[in-house]
Amino acid sequence: MSSETRGRVGLLNRAGSLSATAARPVISCRCGSTRNWGSAKNTAWSWNLLGGSIQLTQTAASSALLGAIRGAPVVIVATLENKLPMQLISRPEIKEPHQLRGKTIGINRFGGSNDAAVLMAVKAWKMDPKDISMLQTGGTSARMAALISKKVDATVQSYPEIYQAKKLGMNVLADIGDFGYFTNTSNIVTRAYLQQNRTQLKGFIKGQIEGVHYVKTNKEGSLKILRKYLQITDNEAV
């Protein structure tokens, strides 16, 4: 494979890019070139991937499954999470799960990981899904704004937003990861790209694995990466 071969990676968000960021030097080496992988912010992964502007996207597995059901030639080549790294956050006046009955929970979209997270929590609490309402409020920032403005009574968030919510007096009702396994953030490519670039993809995934190992074994180096790419200066939040 030519050293000038490049692949563009669409990332779900800044947090989702951490393992790839930590592994970037390793990924470049594994793929055969220090110029091998660029990056592209993922806002409409399906159009970007199917249109060829990116070759791999890192996003929720549910997105790939929905796309495949609708006929998109996409395939999951690796999964980074087997649990949902989310917590269900409520407004200050809601301190217990049973207080969510008759309330509205903000999610990103129906059929996605937020939707699944809420249903997992409701099932674990032995509540009927009809006891609560879900409202599509959009991405992380939009969900936080909806919670603060009382448009919703609770929502699903990940770090660092969980830390920010706690500072505002919000309550953590549950850690969704405690409720069971769920295939979440995954590497997704088209079937054609997998067939033609299997060696390059293996190198990318091996680099990610080494990046995850680095994050788990090098605290100071990992915190430095988090501060830089999440653009967070609050040490406690990091």
Buried (B, 14 or more C-beta within 10 A) or exposed (E): EEEEBBBBBBBBBBBBBBBBBBBBEBBBBBBBBEEBBEBBEBEEBBEBBBEEEBBBBBBBBBBBBBBBEEEBBBBBBBEBBEBBBBBBBBBEEBEEBEBBEEBBBBBBBEBBBBBBBBBBBBEBBEBEEEEBEBBBBBEBEBBBBBBEEEBBBBBBBBBBBBBBBBEEEBBEBBBBBEBEEBBBBBBBBBEEBBEEBEEBBBBBBBBBBBBBBBBEEEEEEBEEBBBEBBEBEEEEBB
